[in-house]
Amino acid sequence: MRKLSQSVTLISVLSVLVLGNVTNPAFAQSKEMNSHYIGISAGDGTLGKGGHVTIHGRARLGEDVPLSARSSLMYAPDDHDLAWFGTLTYDAPIARNTNLYVGPGIGIKHLDVDLSLIMQAGLETAITKNLVLFGDVTYLPARGEFPWKSGVGYRF
């Protein structure tokens, strides 16, 4: 099952990169994607047996600073379980309107217990002026888990 999850994550991340560069790369003025967005995603890896849905947000911390604050609230419908991840990421532009991001943070499972340090890495790409595709994987060292998600966001 873990190999399946890792394969799906890899395919999701590569799809985000490819779609972002194929669908509409000409609308961008700069190489990096330096805007805020809020989105919805689906994934698997730490909550429930049937996966989870997530509300995800990114806030760019400055025009000249490649840092972002990210927040993800995950819900597993099968188990009625919640988790929250908050990270501070370094955003490295790798293609027009496409960033690779990585950074540390904290995770809270069950929203009142199980606080742990986390590490998150992912890709995001703007495919239109207001539409973002994103995907990431988060490492939870205390649990040895790798929850992943991929989704779509509204860029503003």
N, C-alpha and C positions, 0 to 999 in steps of 0.2 A: 504494500500500500504506500509506503514511504517513497519508493521509486516512482510510482505513478504520480504522486503529488509533486515530486521534484521535476518529473518530465512535463507535467502540465504547467508548472511555474516557468520552466525554461521556454516552453512554446509560447506562453502568454507574454513573457517579456520580449521575446524576439518578434512576436506579432506586433506589439506596440511600436517597436523600433521600425519595422518594415512598413507598417501602415502609415506611420507618421511621415516617412520620407517619400512614399509613393503617392499618397492621396492628394496632397496639396502643399508642396514645400515652397511655392512661390509667394505666398501671402506674407511671409515673415520679413521683418526689417532687421532683426538681429539674430545672431546664432543661437543664443540661449533662450529658454522659455522663462521669462522673469515676471510672471504674474501670479495672482492668487487663483485658487479654484476650490470648489466643493463638489464632491461626487459620490456616487454609489458604486459598490463593487460586490463581488461574490468571491468566495475563497474557501479554503479548507486548512486543517492542520492543527488546531488547538481546541476549538469549541465544537461540541456536538459530534454526532456520527454522520450527519448529513450535510456538513459544511456550515458556512455562515454568510450573512450579508453584512455590509459595512457602510457606514457613512464616514467619508474620508475628507479631510480638508488640508489645504496647504496655504500658508501665509508667508510670502517672501519678506525677509526681515530688512531689506534695504535695496536700493537701486545698484549700489556699487559693491555690495557684500553678497557673495554666493551662498547665503545661508537661508534655510527655511525652517519654520516650526510646522510640524505635521501632527495631526490628531486623527485617530481612527476609533470609532465606536462600533464594536462587532456584536452581532446578535445571532445566536444559533437557535433557529426555530424548533428543532427537534428536542432540545434539552431546555429551552427557555433560559439560556445562559448568556451572560454579558461579559465583555472584556473591553478595556480601553488601553490604547497604546498612544504615547506621546513621545515624539522624537525631535531632535534638532539635527538637521542634515546639511551636509555640504553638497551643493548642486554643481556638478561639472557638465558643461555643455559638450555634447559629443557629435551633434549634427544640428541642422537648422531647426530651431524650436524643440529640441530634444535634449533632455538632461538625464544623466545618470546621478542618482543621489544615494548617499550613505551617511549614517550617523547613529549615535547612541540615544537611548531614551529609557523610559520606564513603562512597564506594563502592569496592569491590574486586572486579574481575572476574578470574576464573581463580584466585581466592583467594591468589595470591602475587605477582601483577604487576598493573599497570594500576590503581593507586590514583588516585582523583580526587575532587574536591569535587562535591557534588550539592545539588539543591534539590528538596524534595518537597512536594506539596500533595494533599489528599484530603478525603474525607468519611467519617464513621463514624456509625452509628446503632444503638442498641439496640432490637431489635424485641420482645424478651421480657426477662425478668429476667436470663437467662444467655446470650442469643444476640445477636450483633453482626454487622451487615453493614458492609463497608468497601470502599472503592475509592480508589486514588490513582494519581498520575502523578509520575514522578521525572525531573527534567531533569539530564542529564549534559553540562555545557557542553564538556568536553574532547572528547567524541565527537559532540556534536550530536544525541544520541538522547533519546527520551522513552519509556522503558519504563513500562508501566502494569500494574496488577493489580486484581482485585476478588475478594472472598471472604467467608467466614463465619468467625466466631470464637466462642470460649467465653469469656464474661465472668465475672470473679471479683473 
